[in-house]
Amino acid sequence: MVLSRTTIESNEPVSSTFGSRYVRAALPKYEIGESSIPKDAAYQIIKDELMLDGNPRLNLASFVTTWMEPECDKLIMDSINKNYVDMDEYPVTTELQNRCVNMIARLFNAPLGDTETAMGVGTVGSSEAIMLAGLAFKRNWQNKRKAEGKPYDKPNIVTGANVQVCWEKFARYFEVELKEVKLSEGYYVMDPEKAVEMVDENTICVAAILGSTLTGEFEDVKRLNDLLVKKNEETGWNTPIHVDAASGGFIAPFIYPELEWDFRLPLVKSINVSGHKYGLVYAGIGWVVWRAQHDLPDELIFHINYLGADQPTFTLNFSKGSSQIIAQYYQLIRLGFEGYKNVMQNCRENMLVFKDEIEKTERFNIVSKDVGVPLVAFSLKGQSFHSEFEISEMLRRFGWIVPAYTMPADAQHITVLRVVIREDFSRTLAERLVADISKVLHELDTLPSKISKKMGAEDFGNVKEKKVEREKLMNVIVGWRKFVKDRKKMNGVC
């Protein structure tokens, strides 16, 4: 009998991945491998490891879209190989971006005539959009100061302490002082009066948030505008406003049309919005639009011709995919005003249902407002023997990702849980989440209190009772945050 031995070359298909050597061999993780492996084995190995990720639709920490229609998914895949920056090669894609800019600018009531073209650009998200808007404000302020013969080396920007971290990045990267209006218990957005008090001759703009990341609340842009108009008249400074509408820009026009926050206010010079949040597109698309062409200094716009015809560009990066721009155009024409309004109303109604069910447990205080981004932020009532961090951690066993976090200064003693209601979060899921939260609370009631142990370990003397309880709770919160952080480090997460 002749014995024959077959070998499978690395470039040949594997009849059964789980019957091959690739499932028992350790693959290199931090260095590229010496040899190739079959495509079906590579696919299966990666797919299996990705099963350990959370379910995006159950990630209630995120504002980012996690579901789109199959027809749009197909359009995305059809254009996945198009580099948007090649405008001369892909003129139709460029035209679709321009259409989106004009639709969004008019949605925000930009003062445009029927034949006028809006000034704006697509970005990879609101972070880049904010960087670009901030640079325009800084350059306009510098040019004005130079023309007046005044110093222009100490620009500042006024925001609330509740701003998203991208504002801190802008201030640090582009050397602008960030002047933050501190928060207070029960008031978790920027106070317009305090913000205007902080404005001085070096303020390049005041940034207002339409939809705070912490509580979803809309800041009072109308009040800010009115106060700033008065101060500008008194000082001659002409300090403008930028509206960070990353979360609320695709909500307010559809279900709060009477709310004045956009270009209807004369001092609002630019607005950013995230297409990948309530613009209902997958992650990777944001927009920034300016009130008028002169609000974006021409010196910030670059012109290139090495990809074909002359192409203007104003972005922080160069290459980027076209898929999300095409997806945004799909949503705008597919849904129209009526469709977006229906989606946002559904989100708000499901938010109210979830809020009512949480209140029925009689275990939580609601921190968020009914008007704003559809989310529910809530904290444990009174002197609870457990923390919000424990609830967040235990909900992961059911698949839910519900963040717990502390508020910024000067409300850092407040800890909340937050559930973001997106398009694909149905009433059925809301009811299931409430049931799972009730299970977690029941289980916590049977466990020893970590907070009570802290209470017995320290002597607070004659400090007022309320302050004592807050300090004790903060100790537990810090401990839990360290515990979660250490676990992430152990898992190689950064």
Secondary structure by P-SEA (a helix, b strand, c coil): cbbbbbbbccccccccccccccccccccccccccccccaaaaaaaaaaaacccccccccccccccccccaaaaaaaaaacccccccccccaaaaaaaaaaaaaaaaaacccccccbbbbbcccccaaaaaaaaaaaaaaaaaaaaaaacccccbbbbbbcccccaaaaaaaaaabbbbbbbccccccccccaaaaaaaccccccbbbbbccccccccccaaaaaaaaaaaaaaacccccbbbbccccccccccccccccccccccccccbbbbbccccccccccbbbbbbccccccccccbbbbcccccbbbbbcccccccaaaaaaaaaaaaaccaaaaaaaaaaaaaaaaaaaaaaaaaccccccccccccbbbbbbbcccccccaaaaaaaacccccbbbbbbbccccccccbbbbbbcccccaaaaaaaaaaaaaaaaaaaacccaaaaaaaacccccccaaaaaaaaaaaaaaaaaaaaaaaaaaaccc
